[in-house]
């Protein structure tokens, strides 16, 4: 049953990814922007994505190595059973998960596979994973987006986002979360010295995150003592600093950081 669920995932995820890709990059044909293929592997699962004109083709593999088994069964009462269920990798014998599960009717078996086991197995497939609770998107051309954020604050940022394409809206959300997190936590202790060196290399002495109307704005102070909002800084400072803020702080759980044109906009120190 788990294998059937995985086979049914291919077309479902294909439609979802295609829709998001077209919305995000504002293209009609996938192949206009994306050629070739992507393979993501994390034993035992992997998935393959390639462009097929107007669609993204998605194929999962490796799920045949997953084995669902029952360690123990206890009958609590008539027609009600308590199962000790496990999920393991058949080749290595490694147990991935074990938990108790109550079965009262046949629908509970479907729920066991589709609601409990399938999502857990997909945790191994980040960034497509359901386990990435906080993805961050850092786009190119951020100066205009940040100026838009300031304008939107006047009428509330949520209203302003209604006027913004998906990519810019996603960046604003990531920018806000990263700025607030940096304001609350600052850099990790082990990264304080490298972070200060990085700031000095791009000509900065200090960073300040101000809350204006409940939303964060990043101000930087250069080595001459002049303070500027981040969106008015040179492109090299603006692009590398936003990525650095994402890399020097951390939160609980798995996070995914997506950076557009990473080769052009990240300072080597970052």
Phi and psi in degrees as GROMACS dihedral restraints (atoms count N, CA, C in turn):
[ dihedral_restraints ]
;  ai    aj    ak    al  type     phi  dphi    fc
    3     4     5     6     1   -62.4    20    10
    4     5     6     7     1   -39.1    20    10
    6     7     8     9     1   -64.9    20    10
    7     8     9    10     1   -39.8    20    10
    9    10    11    12     1   -61.5    20    10
   10    11    12    13     1   -42.9    20    10
   12    13    14    15     1   -59.6    20    10
   13    14    15    16     1   -42.9    20    10
   15    16    17    18     1   -63.9    20    10
   16    17    18    19     1   -40.9    20    10
   18    19    20    21     1   -64.5    20    10
   19    20    21    22     1   -34.1    20    10
   21    22    23    24     1   -73.4    20    10
   22    23    24    25     1   -19.3    20    10
   24    25    26    27     1   -68.8    20    10
   25    26    27    28     1   -33.9    20    10
   27    28    29    30     1   -50.8    20    10
   28    29    30    31     1   -58.2    20    10
   30    31    32    33     1   -66.6    20    10
   31    32    33    34     1   -33.4    20    10
   33    34    35    36     1   -66.1    20    10
   34    35    36    37     1   -46.9    20    10
   36    37    38    39     1   -70.9    20    10
   37    38    39    40     1   -33.3    20    10
   39    40    41    42     1   -57.0    20    10
   40    41    42    43     1   -47.8    20    10
   42    43    44    45     1   -65.6    20    10
   43    44    45    46     1   -42.2    20    10
   45    46    47    48     1   -65.9    20    10
   46    47    48    49     1   -46.9    20    10
   48    49    50    51     1   -63.7    20    10
   49    50    51    52     1   -41.8    20    10
   51    52    53    54     1   -61.0    20    10
   52    53    54    55     1   -45.7    20    10
   54    55    56    57     1   -60.9    20    10
   55    56    57    58     1   -46.0    20    10
   57    58    59    60     1   -67.4    20    10
   58    59    60    61     1   -38.7    20    10
   60    61    62    63     1   -62.7    20    10
   61    62    63    64     1   -45.9    20    10
   63    64    65    66     1   -66.7    20    10
   64    65    66    67     1   -40.3    20    10
   66    67    68    69     1   -65.7    20    10
   67    68    69    70     1   -43.8    20    10
   69    70    71    72     1   -68.5    20    10
   70    71    72    73     1   -46.5    20    10
   72    73    74    75     1   -97.0    20    10
   73    74    75    76     1    -1.6    20    10
   75    76    77    78     1    55.9    20    10
   76    77    78    79     1    52.8    20    10
   78    79    80    81     1  -124.3    20    10
   79    80    81    82     1   154.7    20    10
   81    82    83    84     1   -93.5    20    10
   82    83    84    85     1   -37.2    20    10
   84    85    86    87     1  -112.2    20    10
   85    86    87    88     1   126.1    20    10
   87    88    89    90     1   -57.7    20    10
   88    89    90    91     1   -41.9    20    10
   90    91    92    93     1   -66.4    20    10
   91    92    93    94     1   -13.8    20    10
   93    94    95    96     1   -66.1    20    10
   94    95    96    97     1   -25.9    20    10
   96    97    98    99     1  -120.0    20    10
   97    98    99   100     1   -29.6    20    10
   99   100   101   102     1  -125.4    20    10
  100   101   102   103     1   119.3    20    10
  102   103   104   105     1  -124.4    20    10
  103   104   105   106     1   159.7    20    10
  105   106   107   108     1    89.8    20    10
  106   107   108   109     1  -149.6    20    10
  108   109   110   111     1  -152.6    20    10
  109   110   111   112     1   165.8    20    10
  111   112   113   114     1  -128.1    20    10
  112   113   114   115     1   134.7    20    10
  114   115   116   117     1  -123.6    20    10
  115   116   117   118     1   126.1    20    10
  117   118   119   120     1  -117.1    20    10
  118   119   120   121     1   123.6    20    10
  120   121   122   123     1  -123.4    20    10
  121   122   123   124     1   139.8    20    10
  123   124   125   126     1  -157.0    20    10
  124   125   126   127     1    99.6    20    10
  126   127   128   129     1   -42.7    20    10
  127   128   129   130     1   131.9    20    10
  129   130   131   132     1   -93.7    20    10
  130   131   132   133     1    -3.6    20    10
  132   133   134   135     1   -93.7    20    10
  133   134   135   136     1   154.0    20    10
  135   136   137   138     1  -153.4    20    10
  136   137   138   139     1   161.0    20    10
  138   139   140   141     1  -141.6    20    10
  139   140   141   142     1   154.4    20    10
  141   142   143   144     1  -124.9    20    10
  142   143   144   145     1   129.4    20    10
  144   145   146   147     1  -126.1    20    10
  145   146   147   148     1   131.9    20    10
  147   148   149   150     1  -142.7    20    10
  148   149   150   151     1   160.0    20    10
  150   151   152   153     1   -88.5    20    10
  151   152   153   154     1   134.2    20    10
  153   154   155   156     1  -129.0    20    10
  154   155   156   157     1    80.8    20    10
  156   157   158   159     1    56.4    20    10
  157   158   159   160     1   -99.3    20    10
  159   160   161   162     1   -96.6    20    10
  160   161   162   163     1     6.0    20    10
  162   163   164   165     1  -132.5    20    10
  163   164   165   166     1   158.8    20    10
  165   166   167   168     1  -103.0    20    10
  166   167   168   169     1   122.8    20    10
  168   169   170   171     1   -88.9    20    10
  169   170   171   172     1   133.7    20    10
  171   172   173   174     1  -126.8    20    10
  172   173   174   175     1   132.8    20    10
  174   175   176   177     1  -138.4    20    10
  175   176   177   178     1   126.9    20    10
  177   178   179   180     1   -92.1    20    10
  178   179   180   181     1   148.7    20    10
  180   181   182   183     1  -147.6    20    10
  181   182   183   184     1   164.6    20    10
  183   184   185   186     1    91.5    20    10
  184   185   186   187     1   -13.0    20    10
  186   187   188   189     1   -69.7    20    10
  187   188   189   190     1   -16.7    20    10
  189   190   191   192     1   -64.8    20    10
  190   191   192   193     1   -19.3    20    10
  192   193   194   195     1   -83.4    20    10
  193   194   195   196     1   -10.4    20    10
  195   196   197   198     1   -81.3    20    10
  196   197   198   199     1   136.7    20    10
  198   199   200   201     1  -128.9    20    10
  199   200   201   202     1   125.7    20    10
  201   202   203   204     1   -96.4    20    10
  202   203   204   205     1   129.7    20    10
  204   205   206   207     1  -141.5    20    10
  205   206   207   208     1   159.2    20    10
  207   208   209   210     1  -110.5    20    10
  208   209   210   211     1   119.2    20    10
  210   211   212   213     1   -78.3    20    10
  211   212   213   214     1   -38.6    20    10
  213   214   215   216     1  -155.3    20    10
  214   215   216   217     1   148.6    20    10
  216   217   218   219     1  -129.2    20    10
  217   218   219   220     1   130.9    20    10
  219   220   221   222     1  -124.5    20    10
  220   221   222   223     1   132.9    20    10
  222   223   224   225     1   -90.9    20    10
  223   224   225   226     1   111.6    20    10
  225   226   227   228     1   -76.9    20    10
  226   227   228   229     1   -43.6    20    10
  228   229   230   231     1  -158.3    20    10
  229   230   231   232     1  -177.8    20    10
  231   232   233   234     1   -57.5    20    10
  232   233   234   235     1   124.8    20    10
  234   235   236   237     1    65.8    20    10
  235   236   237   238     1    17.2    20    10
  237   238   239   240     1  -128.9    20    10
  238   239   240   241     1   125.0    20    10
  240   241   242   243     1  -125.7    20    10
  241   242   243   244     1   146.2    20    10
  243   244   245   246     1  -109.7    20    10
  244   245   246   247     1   115.7    20    10
  246   247   248   249     1  -101.6    20    10
  247   248   249   250     1   143.3    20    10
  249   250   251   252     1  -101.7    20    10
  250   251   252   253     1   100.0    20    10
  252   253   254   255     1   -99.7    20    10
  253   254   255   256     1   141.9    20    10
  255   256   257   258     1  -129.5    20    10
  256   257   258   259     1   152.7    20    10
  258   259   260   261     1  -125.2    20    10
  259   260   261   262     1   123.4    20    10
  261   262   263   264     1  -139.1    20    10
  262   263   264   265     1   165.2    20    10
  264   265   266   267     1   -89.1    20    10
  265   266   267   268     1   121.9    20    10
  267   268   269   270     1   -63.0    20    10
  268   269   270   271     1   -39.9    20    10
  270   271   272   273     1   -68.3    20    10
  271   272   273   274     1   -53.4    20    10
  273   274   275   276     1   -85.2    20    10
  274   275   276   277     1   -20.8    20    10
  276   277   278   279     1    79.1    20    10
  277   278   279   280     1     2.6    20    10
  279   280   281   282     1   -67.2    20    10
  280   281   282   283     1   129.4    20    10
  282   283   284   285     1   -85.3    20    10
  283   284   285   286     1   123.0    20    10
  285   286   287   288     1   -91.1    20    10
  286   287   288   289     1   -31.8    20    10
  288   289   290   291     1  -160.5    20    10
  289   290   291   292     1   148.3    20    10
  291   292   293   294     1  -145.4    20    10
  292   293   294   295     1   133.7    20    10
  294   295   296   297     1  -161.0    20    10
  295   296   297   298     1   155.6    20    10
  297   298   299   300     1   -81.1    20    10
  298   299   300   301     1   147.0    20    10
  300   301   302   303     1  -147.5    20    10
  301   302   303   304     1   130.1    20    10
  303   304   305   306     1   -94.9    20    10
  304   305   306   307     1   132.2    20    10
  306   307   308   309     1  -118.3    20    10
  307   308   309   310     1   121.0    20    10
  309   310   311   312     1  -115.7    20    10
  310   311   312   313     1   -25.1    20    10
  312   313   314   315     1  -152.4    20    10
  313   314   315   316     1   168.5    20    10
  315   316   317   318     1   -56.7    20    10
  316   317   318   319     1   -29.7    20    10
  318   319   320   321     1   -62.4    20    10
  319   320   321   322     1   -26.0    20    10
  321   322   323   324     1   -66.1    20    10
  322   323   324   325     1   -29.3    20    10
  324   325   326   327     1   -67.3    20    10
  325   326   327   328     1   -43.0    20    10
  327   328   329   330     1   -61.0    20    10
  328   329   330   331     1   -41.2    20    10
  330   331   332   333     1   -65.4    20    10
  331   332   333   334     1   -37.5    20    10
  333   334   335   336     1   -57.7    20    10
  334   335   336   337     1   -45.1    20    10
  336   337   338   339     1   -78.3    20    10
  337   338   339   340     1   -51.4    20    10
  339   340   341   342     1   -76.3    20    10
  340   341   342   343     1   -32.8    20    10
  342   343   344   345     1   -97.8    20    10
  343   344   345   346     1   -33.3    20    10
  345   346   347   348     1  -104.4    20    10
  346   347   348   349     1   -50.5    20    10
  348   349   350   351     1   -81.4    20    10
  349   350   351   352     1   -43.6    20    10
  351   352   353   354     1   -61.4    20    10
  352   353   354   355     1   -51.3    20    10
  354   355   356   357     1   -59.3    20    10
  355   356   357   358     1   -36.7    20    10
  357   358   359   360     1   -65.5    20    10
  358   359   360   361     1   -42.0    20    10
  360   361   362   363     1   -61.5    20    10
  361   362   363   364     1   -36.1    20    10
  363   364   365   366     1   -71.9    20    10
  364   365   366   367     1   -12.4    20    10
  366   367   368   369     1   -59.6    20    10
  367   368   369   370     1   -24.1    20    10
  369   370   371   372     1   -81.0    20    10
  370   371   372   373     1    -0.7    20    10
  372   373   374   375     1  -114.8    20    10
  373   374   375   376     1    36.8    20    10
  375   376   377   378     1   -64.3    20    10
  376   377   378   379     1   147.9    20    10
  378   379   380   381     1   -85.5    20    10
  379   380   381   382     1     2.5    20    10
  381   382   383   384     1   -78.1    20    10
  382   383   384   385     1     1.4    20    10
  384   385   386   387     1   -70.4    20    10
  385   386   387   388     1   146.5    20    10
  387   388   389   390     1   -73.2    20    10
  388   389   390   391     1   -11.2    20    10
  390   391   392   393     1   -84.4    20    10
  391   392   393   394     1    -9.5    20    10
  393   394   395   396     1   -81.7    20    10
  394   395   396   397     1   100.7    20    10
  396   397   398   399     1   -83.4    20    10
  397   398   399   400     1   -23.1    20    10
  399   400   401   402     1  -135.6    20    10
  400   401   402   403     1    79.8    20    10
  402   403   404   405     1   -76.9    20    10
  403   404   405   406     1   142.7    20    10
  405   406   407   408     1  -118.2    20    10
  406   407   408   409     1   130.7    20    10
  408   409   410   411     1  -115.1    20    10
  409   410   411   412     1   120.5    20    10
  411   412   413   414     1  -113.6    20    10
  412   413   414   415     1   112.9    20    10
  414   415   416   417     1   -96.7    20    10
  415   416   417   418     1   170.8    20    10
  417   418   419   420     1   -78.7    20    10
  418   419   420   421     1   168.8    20    10
  420   421   422   423     1    55.5    20    10
  421   422   423   424     1    51.5    20    10
  423   424   425   426     1   -81.5    20    10
  424   425   426   427     1   -19.2    20    10
  426   427   428   429     1   -59.0    20    10
  427   428   429   430     1   -48.1    20    10
  429   430   431   432     1   -63.8    20    10
  430   431   432   433     1   -36.0    20    10
  432   433   434   435     1   -66.7    20    10
  433   434   435   436     1   -41.9    20    10
  435   436   437   438     1   -67.2    20    10
  436   437   438   439     1   -36.4    20    10
  438   439   440   441     1   -65.3    20    10
  439   440   441   442     1   -37.4    20    10
  441   442   443   444     1   -62.7    20    10
  442   443   444   445     1   -39.0    20    10
  444   445   446   447     1   -60.8    20    10
  445   446   447   448     1   -42.3    20    10
  447   448   449   450     1   -64.1    20    10
  448   449   450   451     1   -41.6    20    10
  450   451   452   453     1   -63.6    20    10
  451   452   453   454     1   -40.2    20    10
  453   454   455   456     1   -66.2    20    10
  454   455   456   457     1   -29.3    20    10
  456   457   458   459     1   -59.0    20    10
  457   458   459   460     1   -30.6    20    10
  459   460   461   462     1   -60.3    20    10
  460   461   462   463     1   -31.5    20    10
  462   463   464   465     1  -112.9    20    10
  463   464   465   466     1     8.4    20    10
  465   466   467   468     1    87.9    20    10
  466   467   468   469     1   136.1    20    10
  468   469   470   471     1   -63.2    20    10
  469   470   471   472     1   -33.6    20    10
  471   472   473   474     1   -62.4    20    10
  472   473   474   475     1   -41.0    20    10
  474   475   476   477     1   -66.7    20    10
  475   476   477   478     1   -42.4    20    10
  477   478   479   480     1   -60.7    20    10
  478   479   480   481     1   -33.5    20    10
  480   481   482   483     1   -66.5    20    10
  481   482   483   484     1   -22.6    20    10
  483   484   485   486     1   -62.9    20    10
  484   485   486   487     1   -21.1    20    10
  486   487   488   489     1   -94.3    20    10
  487   488   489   490     1     1.7    20    10
  489   490   491   492     1  -111.3    20    10
  490   491   492   493     1   137.7    20    10
  492   493   494   495     1   -60.6    20    10
  493   494   495   496     1   164.7    20    10
  495   496   497   498     1   -58.3    20    10
  496   497   498   499     1   -41.5    20    10
  498   499   500   501     1   -63.9    20    10
  499   500   501   502     1   -46.1    20    10
  501   502   503   504     1   -66.5    20    10
  502   503   504   505     1   -38.1    20    10
  504   505   506   507     1   -64.1    20    10
  505   506   507   508     1   -40.7    20    10
  507   508   509   510     1   -64.2    20    10
  508   509   510   511     1   -38.4    20    10
  510   511   512   513     1   -65.9    20    10
  511   512   513   514     1   -43.3    20    10
  513   514   515   516     1   -58.4    20    10
  514   515   516   517     1   -41.6    20    10
  516   517   518   519     1   -64.3    20    10
  517   518   519   520     1   -43.4    20    10
  519   520   521   522     1   -66.1    20    10
  520   521   522   523     1   -43.6    20    10
  522   523   524   525     1   -59.2    20    10
  523   524   525   526     1   -44.7    20    10
  525   526   527   528     1   -62.0    20    10
  526   527   528   529     1   -46.8    20    10
  528   529   530   531     1   -64.3    20    10
  529   530   531   532     1   -42.3    20    10
  531   532   533   534     1   -67.0    20    10
  532   533   534   535     1   -41.2    20    10
  534   535   536   537     1   -64.9    20    10
  535   536   537   538     1   -44.6    20    10
  537   538   539   540     1   -64.6    20    10
  538   539   540   541     1   -41.5    20    10
  540   541   542   543     1   -63.9    20    10
  541   542   543   544     1   -41.3    20    10
  543   544   545   546     1   -65.2    20    10
  544   545   546   547     1   -38.2    20    10
  546   547   548   549     1   -63.0    20    10
  547   548   549   550     1   -39.0    20    10
  549   550   551   552     1   -80.6    20    10
  550   551   552   553     1   -36.9    20    10
  552   553   554   555     1  -112.5    20    10
  553   554   555   556     1   -29.5    20    10
  555   556   557   558     1    69.2    20    10
  556   557   558   559     1  -177.4    20    10
  558   559   560   561     1   -71.8    20    10
  559   560   561   562     1   154.4    20    10
  561   562   563   564     1   -59.8    20    10
  562   563   564   565     1   146.9    20    10
  564   565   566   567     1   -54.9    20    10
  565   566   567   568     1   -44.5    20    10
  567   568   569   570     1   -70.0    20    10
  568   569   570   571     1   -11.7    20    10
  570   571   572   573     1  -107.9    20    10
  571   572   573   574     1     1.7    20    10
  573   574   575   576     1   -60.0    20    10
  574   575   576   577     1   -48.3    20    10
  576   577   578   579     1   -66.1    20    10
  577   578   579   580     1   -49.1    20    10
  579   580   581   582     1   -59.3    20    10
  580   581   582   583     1   -35.0    20    10
  582   583   584   585     1   -67.0    20    10
  583   584   585   586     1   -41.0    20    10
  585   586   587   588     1   -63.9    20    10
  586   587   588   589     1   -39.9    20    10
  588   589   590   591     1   -63.4    20    10
  589   590   591   592     1   -41.2    20    10
  591   592   593   594     1   -61.0    20    10
  592   593   594   595     1   -45.5    20    10
  594   595   596   597     1   -59.5    20    10
  595   596   597   598     1   -43.6    20    10
  597   598   599   600     1   -62.6    20    10
  598   599   600   601     1   -37.6    20    10
  600   601   602   603     1   -67.7    20    10
  601   602   603   604     1   -29.1    20    10
  603   604   605   606     1   -99.0    20    10
  604   605   606   607     1    13.0    20    10
  606   607   608   609     1    84.0    20    10
  607   608   609   610     1    23.1    20    10
  609   610   611   612     1  -114.3    20    10
  610   611   612   613     1   149.8    20    10
  612   613   614   615     1  -108.4    20    10
  613   614   615   616     1   -33.4    20    10
  615   616   617   618     1  -154.8    20    10
  616   617   618   619     1   157.5    20    10
  618   619   620   621     1  -126.9    20    10
  619   620   621   622     1   137.5    20    10
  621   622   623   624     1  -131.7    20    10
  622   623   624   625     1   131.8    20    10
  624   625   626   627     1  -107.8    20    10
  625   626   627   628     1   115.8    20    10
  627   628   629   630     1  -104.6    20    10
  628   629   630   631     1   143.0    20    10
  630   631   632   633     1   -96.7    20    10
  631   632   633   634     1   118.6    20    10
  633   634   635   636     1  -121.6    20    10
  634   635   636   637     1   115.5    20    10
  636   637   638   639     1    63.1    20    10
  637   638   639   640     1    25.8    20    10
  639   640   641   642     1    87.1    20    10
  640   641   642   643     1    -3.0    20    10
  642   643   644   645     1  -116.3    20    10
  643   644   645   646     1   145.0    20    10
  645   646   647   648     1   -80.6    20    10
  646   647   648   649     1   144.4    20    10
  648   649   650   651     1  -130.8    20    10
  649   650   651   652     1   132.5    20    10
  651   652   653   654     1   -94.1    20    10
  652   653   654   655     1   125.7    20    10
  654   655   656   657     1  -114.1    20    10
  655   656   657   658     1   139.5    20    10
  657   658   659   660     1  -118.2    20    10
  658   659   660   661     1   149.1    20    10
  660   661   662   663     1  -114.6    20    10
  661   662   663   664     1   123.6    20    10
  663   664   665   666     1   -82.4    20    10
  664   665   666   667     1   179.0    20    10
  666   667   668   669     1   -68.4    20    10
  667   668   669   670     1   -12.5    20    10
  669   670   671   672     1   -97.8    20    10
  670   671   672   673     1     2.9    20    10
  672   673   674   675     1    89.7    20    10
  673   674   675   676     1     5.4    20    10
  675   676   677   678     1   -84.1    20    10
  676   677   678   679     1   133.1    20    10
  678   679   680   681     1  -104.9    20    10
  679   680   681   682     1   135.5    20    10
  681   682   683   684     1  -139.2    20    10
  682   683   684   685     1   147.8    20    10
  684   685   686   687     1   -68.1    20    10
  685   686   687   688     1   150.1    20    10
  687   688   689   690     1   -56.4    20    10
  688   689   690   691     1   -37.0    20    10
  690   691   692   693     1   -69.1    20    10
  691   692   693   694     1   -14.1    20    10
  693   694   695   696     1   -96.8    20    10
  694   695   696   697     1     2.6    20    10
  696   697   698   699     1   -82.3    20    10
  697   698   699   700     1   161.6    20    10
  699   700   701   702     1   -57.5    20    10
  700   701   702   703     1   154.2    20    10
  702   703   704   705     1   -55.5    20    10
  703   704   705   706     1   -40.6    20    10
  705   706   707   708     1   -61.6    20    10
  706   707   708   709     1   -38.8    20    10
  708   709   710   711     1   -69.0    20    10
  709   710   711   712     1   -46.8    20    10
  711   712   713   714     1   -62.2    20    10
  712   713   714   715     1   -46.6    20    10
  714   715   716   717     1   -68.8    20    10
  715   716   717   718     1   -46.3    20    10
  717   718   719   720     1   -74.7    20    10
  718   719   720   721     1   -33.0    20    10
  720   721   722   723     1   -68.8    20    10
  721   722   723   724     1   -40.8    20    10
  723   724   725   726     1   -63.7    20    10
  724   725   726   727     1   -36.0    20    10
  726   727   728   729     1   -70.1    20    10
  727   728   729   730     1   -39.6    20    10
  729   730   731   732     1   -62.9    20    10
  730   731   732   733     1   -39.1    20    10
  732   733   734   735     1   -61.1    20    10
  733   734   735   736     1   -33.0    20    10
  735   736   737   738     1   -73.3    20    10
  736   737   738   739     1   -27.2    20    10
  738   739   740   741     1   -93.3    20    10
  739   740   741   742     1   -18.2    20    10
  741   742   743   744     1   -98.2    20    10
  742   743   744   745     1    -7.1    20    10
  744   745   746   747     1  -119.2    20    10
  745   746   747   748     1   162.1    20    10
  747   748   749   750     1  -147.8    20    10
  748   749   750   751     1   160.1    20    10
  750   751   752   753     1  -130.4    20    10
  751   752   753   754     1  -178.7    20    10
  753   754   755   756     1   -75.5    20    10
  754   755   756   757     1   149.0    20    10
  756   757   758   759     1    86.4    20    10
  757   758   759   760     1   175.9    20    10
  759   760   761   762     1   -81.6    20    10
  760   761   762   763     1   134.5    20    10
  762   763   764   765     1  -124.7    20    10
  763   764   765   766     1   146.4    20    10
  765   766   767   768     1  -117.2    20    10
  766   767   768   769     1   130.3    20    10
  768   769   770   771     1  -115.6    20    10
  769   770   771   772     1   116.9    20    10
  771   772   773   774     1  -108.0    20    10
  772   773   774   775     1   123.3    20    10
  774   775   776   777     1  -120.6    20    10
  775   776   777   778     1   121.4    20    10
  777   778   779   780     1   -76.2    20    10
  778   779   780   781     1   136.9    20    10
  780   781   782   783     1    51.1    20    10
  781   782   783   784     1    52.6    20    10
  783   784   785   786     1   -59.6    20    10
  784   785   786   787     1   -34.2    20    10
  786   787   788   789     1   -68.9    20    10
  787   788   789   790     1   -21.8    20    10
  789   790   791   792     1   -94.0    20    10
  790   791   792   793     1   -23.4    20    10
  792   793   794   795     1  -123.0    20    10
  793   794   795   796     1     3.6    20    10
  795   796   797   798     1  -106.4    20    10
  796   797   798   799     1   125.9    20    10
  798   799   800   801     1   -65.7    20    10
  799   800   801   802     1   140.4    20    10
  801   802   803   804     1   -53.1    20    10
  802   803   804   805     1   -36.2    20    10
  804   805   806   807     1   -65.0    20    10
  805   806   807   808     1   -35.7    20    10
